[in-house]
Amino acid sequence: MKKRHFPIIIEQDLEGVFIVTCPVFKGCHSYGSTIDEAIANITEAIGSCIEDTIVDDYTQFVGIRDVEIAV
């Protein structure tokens, strides 16, 4: 079976919940009370996204950058 790597973004909300997103698939989000739980959940979500997506019909992840904004 062929394996692929998918990028994920992990954030933590004010209540301590870890929110995880896979930017390759639109709407592919999950969460968990620990990082390990969040990663396990996003892995499952990515699997569902792959099943619902035509092969090679997803966006190409380029990277993450910071922007500076005066507040």
N, C-alpha and C positions, 0 to 999 in steps of 0.2 A: 504494500500500500504506500502510495506517495504521501509524503509529509510536507507541509508548508508552515512557515512562520508568519504570524500576524501580529502587528503592533497593538498594544493596548495603552490606554491612558488611565492612571489611577489617581483619584482625588479623594479627599476626606471632607465630609460636611461638618457643620458645627456640632452635630450630635455624635460624631465619631464614626459614622458609617462610611465605608469605603465604596465609592462609586467608580465603576470601571466602564470604559468605552472602547470599542474597536472602531477606529475611524475609517477603516476600509469598507465597512458596511453601514449604510444609512440606518439609523435607529437601533444599532446593536449596542445595548447598554445592559448593565447588571449591577449588583451591589452585594455587599456582605459585611458582617460585623468584624471580620478580620481580613487582612490582605489575602491570606490563603483561601478563605471562603469566597471572596470576591473573584479571585482568579479562577477558581473551580467553576463558579457560576458563569463567568464570561466565556470560559472554554466551551461550556454547554451552549451558551447563546450563539457563539461563533459557529458551532456545529449546525445549529438550526438555520443560521443565515446562509451557510454553504449549501444546505439542502434546498433552500428556497431561491438560490441564485443560479443563473446560468453560468457555466464554467467560464472563467475569465471576464465576467460581467460585473466587476466591482472596481472601485477606484484604486489608484496607486497611491500608497502612503509615501509622502515626501519627507516629512520631518516636523519637528516642533520648534518654534522660535518664540522669543519674548519680544514684546513691543513695549515701549515706554510711553506712558500717557500721564500728563499732568493732572492731578486731582486736587 
